[in-house]
């Protein structure tokens, strides 16, 4: 009789381990920025929407109209990409540059902006693992506030 219980316990533990392993590597798998880097914007956004982890979308641009604007947008983009790199393992990120984008991707970008209520560039949107927008930063980059927003997602 004791042998029968031991076999049942061993089988139950094996089933629990198998289910846990399956969930961890399929249902709860975190998507990384490397996973989506080679996708077109449509693929990135579809993966982004389905991810069950903290996320950030950066709606930005780069302008060539004058030296001061080039410097300002260039610095903004550099600083934002630095933040994205800093939180790479914890946060799934998409960086969009509305100036350097294909026509097909432009339609996706318009949909993304509409989905999150973005009307101003640059804008950073922070989304929690349930898909709720918890941070919305328009205009000049306040690195400290963005990082606080990212920390609040975890």
C-alpha positions as CSV (number, residue, x, y, z in Angstrom):
1,X,0.0,0.0,0.0
2,X,2.9,2.4,0.9
3,X,4.5,1.7,-2.5
4,X,1.3,2.6,-4.3
5,X,1.2,6.1,-2.5
6,X,4.9,6.7,-3.3
7,X,4.2,6.0,-7.0
8,X,1.2,8.3,-6.9
9,X,3.3,11.1,-5.3
10,X,6.1,10.7,-7.8
11,X,3.6,10.8,-10.7
12,X,1.9,13.9,-9.2
13,X,5.3,15.7,-8.8
14,X,6.3,14.8,-12.3
15,X,3.0,16.2,-13.7
16,X,3.4,19.4,-11.7
17,X,6.9,19.9,-12.9
18,X,5.9,19.3,-16.5
19,X,3.0,21.8,-16.3
20,X,5.2,24.4,-14.6
21,X,7.9,23.9,-17.2
22,X,5.4,24.2,-20.1
23,X,3.8,27.4,-18.6
24,X,7.1,29.0,-17.9
25,X,8.4,28.5,-21.5
26,X,5.3,29.1,-23.4
27,X,2.5,31.0,-21.7
28,X,4.7,33.1,-19.4
29,X,7.7,33.5,-21.7
30,X,9.0,37.0,-21.8
31,X,9.6,38.4,-25.2
32,X,12.9,40.3,-25.5
33,X,13.8,43.3,-27.7
34,X,16.1,41.0,-29.5
35,X,13.2,38.7,-30.4
36,X,11.3,41.6,-32.1
37,X,14.3,43.6,-33.5
38,X,14.2,41.9,-36.9
39,X,10.5,42.2,-37.4
40,X,8.7,44.9,-39.4
41,X,6.7,47.3,-37.3
42,X,3.5,45.4,-37.8
43,X,5.1,42.2,-36.4
44,X,6.7,44.2,-33.5
45,X,3.4,45.7,-32.6
46,X,1.4,42.5,-32.7
47,X,4.0,40.8,-30.5
48,X,4.1,43.8,-28.3
49,X,0.3,43.8,-27.8
50,X,0.2,40.1,-26.9
51,X,3.2,40.3,-24.5
52,X,2.3,39.7,-20.8
53,X,5.1,41.9,-19.4
54,X,5.9,45.6,-18.9
55,X,6.2,47.5,-22.2
56,X,7.3,50.9,-23.5
57,X,6.6,52.5,-26.9
58,X,8.6,55.5,-27.9
59,X,7.0,57.7,-30.6
60,X,9.9,59.9,-31.8
61,X,11.3,61.6,-34.9
62,X,14.6,63.0,-36.2
63,X,14.5,66.3,-38.0
64,X,16.9,68.0,-40.4
65,X,15.3,71.4,-40.4
66,X,17.9,73.3,-38.4
67,X,21.0,72.6,-36.3
68,X,19.2,73.2,-32.9
69,X,16.3,70.9,-33.8
70,X,18.7,68.2,-35.1
71,X,20.7,68.4,-31.8
72,X,17.6,68.3,-29.7
73,X,15.9,65.4,-31.4
74,X,19.2,63.6,-31.7
75,X,19.9,64.0,-28.0
76,X,16.4,62.9,-27.1
77,X,16.6,59.7,-29.2
78,X,20.1,58.9,-27.8
79,X,18.9,59.3,-24.2
80,X,15.7,57.3,-24.8
81,X,17.7,54.5,-26.4
82,X,20.0,54.5,-23.4
83,X,17.0,54.0,-21.1
84,X,15.7,51.2,-23.3
85,X,19.1,49.5,-23.1
86,X,19.2,50.0,-19.3
87,X,15.9,48.2,-18.8
88,X,16.3,45.7,-21.7
89,X,15.7,42.5,-19.6
90,X,12.8,43.9,-17.7
91,X,10.9,45.9,-20.4
92,X,9.8,45.2,-23.9
93,X,10.4,48.3,-26.0
94,X,9.5,49.6,-29.4
95,X,11.2,52.8,-30.7
96,X,9.5,54.4,-33.7
97,X,11.0,57.2,-35.8
98,X,8.2,58.8,-37.7
99,X,10.6,60.4,-40.1
100,X,12.5,57.3,-41.3
101,X,9.7,54.8,-41.9
102,X,8.2,52.9,-44.8
103,X,4.7,53.7,-46.1
104,X,3.5,50.3,-44.8
105,X,4.9,50.9,-41.4
106,X,3.5,54.4,-41.3
107,X,0.0,52.9,-41.3
108,X,0.9,50.7,-38.4
109,X,2.5,53.7,-36.6
110,X,-0.8,55.7,-37.1
111,X,-2.7,52.8,-35.6
112,X,-0.3,52.5,-32.6
113,X,-0.6,56.3,-32.0
114,X,-4.4,56.0,-32.2
115,X,-4.5,53.0,-29.8
116,X,-2.6,54.9,-27.1
117,X,-4.0,58.5,-27.8
118,X,-0.6,59.9,-29.0
119,X,-1.0,63.3,-30.7
120,X,2.4,64.9,-29.9
121,X,6.0,63.9,-30.8
122,X,8.0,62.8,-28.9
123,X,5.9,60.7,-26.6
124,X,6.7,57.7,-24.4
125,X,3.9,55.3,-23.3
126,X,4.5,52.8,-20.5
127,X,2.2,49.8,-20.3
128,X,2.0,47.2,-17.5
129,X,1.8,43.5,-18.0
130,X,-2.0,43.6,-18.1
131,X,-2.0,46.2,-20.9
132,X,-2.9,49.2,-18.9
133,X,-1.2,52.5,-19.6
134,X,0.5,53.6,-16.4
135,X,2.8,56.3,-17.8
136,X,2.5,58.9,-20.6
137,X,5.3,61.4,-21.2
138,X,5.0,64.0,-23.9
139,X,7.7,66.5,-25.1
140,X,11.0,67.1,-23.5
141,X,12.5,64.0,-21.9
142,X,12.5,63.9,-18.1
143,X,14.7,60.9,-17.6
144,X,14.1,60.7,-13.9
145,X,10.3,60.6,-14.2
146,X,10.4,58.1,-17.0
147,X,12.7,55.8,-15.0
148,X,10.3,56.2,-12.0
149,X,7.4,55.2,-14.3
150,X,9.3,52.1,-15.5
151,X,10.2,51.1,-12.0
152,X,6.5,51.4,-11.0
153,X,5.6,48.8,-13.7
154,X,7.7,46.1,-11.9
